[in-house]
Amino acid sequence: MDARAHNTNVYPQRSDRCYLAYIDGGMFVLDISDKANPKRISQWTNSPPYTGFMHTVMPLFDRGLMVITDESTENNAKDWPKLIWILDAREETNLVPISTCPLPDHQAFAAKGRFGAHNIHENVPRPTAWHSDQIVLGTFFNGGLRAYDISNPYQPQQVGVFVPPAPPMAPTGTIQLNDVFVDEREIVYTVDRHVGGLYILEMDF
Amino acid sequence: MLDLFPSREAGRFGRRRKHARGAKLPVIVVTGFLGAGKTTLLRRFLGSPAGEGTAVVINEFGSVGIDDALVRASSDDVTLLGNGCLCCNMRSDLQNALRNLLAERAHGTVPQFKRVLIETSGLADPGPILQTFATDRALGSEFHVETVAAVIEAVSGLETLGWSAEARKQVILADRLVVSKTDLVEPQALKRLKARLTALNPHAAVHGAVEGRLDPRYLLESDMRLAKTASGFVAEAEHSDGILSFVITENAPLTWDTFARGMETLIALRGGDLLRVKGLLNVVGCRGPVVVQVAQHLAHPPVELAAWPDQDRASRLVFITRGIPERQVRDLFASVRALAPDAGR
């Protein structure tokens, strides 16, 4: 059991809110209008029965949605399923999970390394970052980089996938795509966790 | 649904896309009469950097797969459909071949191809192939017909077009016309052939190719601008087979509901005779152009693109019909527009 802060996101659209992923403690929405005295507004967790390690909470303010990721931390898909979750957050005190972003059968990826959700492009509030409330891009270790159309948030659809071959000397013998960022020109940067370096891609959908 | 979770990024038809195909796999259909040079074109394309990642489905009419042997050297994934013609008994084979390709790709038993190229038998009518993608929901959700290219041989093409209804249909339904072996004929003969092709299909660009050399972009990219460009030359082409083609253009933005009512009426009355309708609409309230495609009774869901392909903002719709003249279509839309509740406002 590991209960501590992971990604701790504050966006200018709601500077009095902190969207906190809290590893095995699920996630919290905090009122931080008094920085010295943050107050809990709501909490949501999928574990148990899932296996914890909540990683990122990204609100989509216009749409009243939240995108939440788990992190896969064990090799050979032992902690499957680690997913990207979509929550109805129109009422911030009552968060309702409405869907997950679909992944292929984990058995096809269980032979080597980690498989499952990790980072997403977080709509970083900078002019040099891409912002979207229609597309979610996430890294899934040996499941590669995947893009989902969440225009209908009840039925996310995969619209792009990039799974490069194992880099030379990869310790797990497979790709382990770890993080992703999209710039304002819609150029996608994704990195391997170990030795594969940086991959630069274009979105074509 | 969209009302529950509104987004400033989404339009009337949902997420705006970069291409009409969205995330679907593009399909290139290469058609053309026997001996037209389809395989040469294919081989050249597959051997070029642009052709990388292409899965090929070949429809052979004869029992010996000579064409398959020719292209296999340059492509990893070739599926050969056996003895028959794609337009009739082989349609289910095409469906199976495409489904198998997807399944094998998902399982990693074939490489991660990024497009599919279908070479039809020389005797195939491409109409039913296009219809397959429109009617098979599973295929339609995975594949998008990006380009239909017809190859016409410069030496005997004109003669073939004279006696073969299939050859004419191939030309009429194509987005791109590729004249092969242009180095083997006199300029005057080539001019006569091109005039015949333009008469049959005024909306498709005509490209020449010697030994299969063609700019790969002509196969990879559909050109939505063509309809407008070509309409200045021939407003309506009538073919001996009772097939008509024409372009309807409109400079003023259209109201979607009015257009949809008109199209629904046309489909209800004469859907079977709408061989192909495609184009871009400038719809009131939409930032980008709306792509519309109809094949007989089936209308693809409209898609709003992120941007117009050029400066022209006029709506432009190509109709290829069996016996429905331009005037009747224009009159129908004019009547619907006049009767619409918001008419005159």
Interface residues (C-beta under 8 A of the other chain):
Chain A: L60 D62 R63 G64 L65 D88 R90 P104 A108 S132 D133 Q134 I135 A147 D149 S151 N152 P153 Y154 Q157 Q158 V159 G160 V163 M203 D204 F205
Chain B: M1 L2 L4 F5 P6 S7 R8 E9 A10 G14 R15 R17 K18 H19 G22 A23 A106 H107 G108 Q112
